[in-house]
Every structure is written in C-alpha cells, then in structure tokens.
Amino acid sequence: MSSTIWSVDEHLEDILAAVKPLEPIELQLPEAQGCVLVEDVVVEVALPPFDNSSMDGYAVRVADVEGATEEFPAVLTVIGDVAAGDDGLGAGRRVGPGEAARIMTGAPLPEGAEAVVPVEWTDGGTGEGPAAAMRAHSDAPEGAGGEVRVHRPAEARAHVRARGSDVRPGDLALRAGTVIGPPQIGLLAAIGRSTIKVRPRPRVVVLSTGSELVQPGGELTGGQIYDSNSFALTAAAREAGAIAYRVGAVADDAETLRATIEDQLIRADLVVTTGGVSVGAYDVVKEALSSVGDEDEPGGGVYFRKLAMQPGKPQGFGSIGPDHTPLLALPGNPVSSYVSFELFVRPAIRTLMGLPEVNRPTARATLATDKALTSPAGRRQFLRGTYDAEAGTVTPVGGSGSHLIAALAQADALIVLPEDVTSAEPGTDTEVVLLR
C-alpha cells in the first residue's frame, strides 16, 4: 500500500473518470419514475385534443345571453346533454338561436355553441335553484330538457378550454436530461406516450462488515453494536435516485465477504461497502479485495488510499467482476461513512444516472458559534451543522468525533474547513455543503 496522501478532489476525480452513465433503455411509464430522459419528447397530439368545458353549466351562443340579468334573464330551450366522453350532441345536431345544451366539465363544446355559462348563473332549468336543477335533469332523456333561464351574459369562449391550449403537435414536451417525476409521467400519458427512453436508475448494493454488528431488533451481548451504516447508506442511495439493496452485515472473514460480494454482482451497477478499510488486523475489505488490483493502477481491481480529509481518511475504490462493476469501500465509523457517501458515492450514483450536476449544492455562510473551530493542518475537515438560509449562518452541531451519529441526525449541512485552515473564528465566512 502506498504512503501517498491523496486529496478529496483527486479521489473524486478518479471515481468519476471510471464511472460511466448507464446505457439507455425503453421503459413503461410507471417504471420510468426517477429515471433521466435521454431524448427530447415532441408532442404528437394536441392537449386538450378538443374544445371543452371547464365548468358544469350550459353551452350557449353569445348573442342569446347578451344583456341577461336577474330581472330580465335570457330564456333558452335546452336541446340535450353533453357529458365527458360524448362526441358533442351527435351527428347533425348543433346549438342554434335561442337554444342551449346542458354540459359537464371536460365535455366537448357542441357545434354552434360559443361559450359556457356556469350552472350558478342560471336557474338550472327549473327555477328551483342550480343544485336542484342539475339533479332534476340528471335522468332526463337525451334531447329533453325544457328551458333554462340565464341571469348573466357571457363573452365568447368563456369557460372554454381551447384545443391545444396546453400543448400543440410539434411542441417540445420534455427535454433530454429531465428527471421523470409524477408531473412528467402525467404529461407523457396525456399526450399518448406509454413508454419512454431513459437511463435506468442505478442498482446499488450496500453491505457493512464487522463481526460486532447486530441487526436492529436483535439482542446485544458484550462488545456488540447495532448495524446502522447499512441502513443509513441504503436510504442515502435511494434519496440520490438509486434502487438500493441492503445486505445484512458480513462477519470479519475475507472469503465470506468476497463470496458475498460476488453473489451480489448480478443485481449491482455499484457496490458500496462500509468498514474494514483501515489498518487494523481485522480489516477484511482490504484483505478480501486488495489482491484483486493495485492501488497504483486505478484502471483495474480495487485499490485503497489515505485521503487528506477528516472524517473519512481511509477509502477504497475500484471495479470487480466480469462486468467491472464499480465498488466504493467506505470507512466504518457512522459519520465517516455518511460523509464519504455524500462526497464520493452520491456523485457516482448521479453520474450513472447521466445527470450533469452530481454534487450537493454549496453555499457561503457565516460561522455562528461561541468559540473557534479547530482543524488538523493539511486535512479538509467536514463538520456537521445546521444552515439558516435566511440569516446566512451555519451553526455547528456536536463535535468532530466520527462516531457522533446523533449530531449527524440533527445536521442539514456540512461545514467545510479547507486544508490550509487550522482555526475558524466565530463570524468566519465558510463553505457549507447543503444536505437537504
């Protein structure tokens, strides 16, 4: 193992140089959620596809209701009903002078009609009020409707949703690079697309190592702790956009770990391990995987290095298996593993998705603390903090210990102290990585 100390930026650069976006595939709309579109989508049908009513009411001619008032209503003959899904009034039927058609929301505007008057502007056709009127006519035979009194005039196209008012044929519906979410799926379905070409969500396998680890809910005995890292990192992978699989903690046995990882490759676009990458006697990840490659040859195998950062100094990265599946080996302390995920794994996941922006957003903030923060010379330190965007401040949470997971749960930002900073006084302008 080399004694070279690598920078955070150098390590991330190596990772992103080796991780390539996944190949596009055609997916059904429900399966495309969370994926990145790889081609522009052009509208082929107008939306809405026909003029339709935005209200329950009556389709009328403008001239027939001109000057209508409560005292002197326009009295029109109701010639039929138009419901959503109907094709107007039917072949050869249209709204003529002195006539109206009862119409429901979303129903096509019948021939001859120029506007829709809401049912609230009328007596509903019975003189007994709008609600009673609509109920009274709900079972009336098609074409039978009596009269309706309209108490207000209507302008042309009032309460009419015009054909193509949302999108027209030839319009650009979605650009390549768009992340497909619920609104995008709704639009695609509305314009008739059942499938879409996207980069699939990466499949990420997360496993933790350590004979001391017990699954939550189990009983702890002497020297044991609950496995929290695999749960946190699996959740973080999902939040980043991946399909994540959590593997139960693997005991400190190199052969067992190697076999477990090999078994998982069939469903992995990326493997993430946590624990076993330091210099201890039982650092099984290094023992299991370092023989696969050389740290001085990033192009193949898995290599391990020390980074000029705190927390998260020991890191591993490389590729394994016949498909050269990327593997990132993170340290085992909870804060170290999570900070490492945000700095290295999340960008790798976003790169696999084909997204242009892979890192968390950053901001500048004033350090709000009663005492100076210290940092070891030559290391980039990441401290937990809470960020107040309105005040432009960041407040440290907890200490610098890499085991302080309770403080991590309260934080929504990482305070960055550069390699050349050993002390940051209250009021110092700092860089923060935004986690929420």
Salt bridges, closest charged atoms under 4 A:
ASP9 OD2 - ARG380 NH2 3.10
ASP14 OD2 - ARG305 NH2 2.93
GLU39 OE2 - ARG193 NH2 3.98
ASP51 OD2 - ARG157 NH2 2.91
ASP64 OD2 - ARG61 NE 3.16
GLU70 OE1 - HIS151 ND1 3.67
ASP81 OD1 - ARG102 NH1 2.31
GLU111 OE1 - ARG94 NH1 3.89
ASP123 OD2 - ARG149 NH1 3.85
ASP227 OD2 - ARG246 NH1 3.81
GLU239 OE1 - ARG360 NH2 3.03
GLU255 OE2 - ARG258 NH1 2.65
ASP269 OD2 - ARG203 NE 3.12
GLU342 OE1 - ARG360 NE 2.83
GLU419 OE2 - ARG380 NE 3.10
ASP429 OD2 - ARG364 NH2 2.86
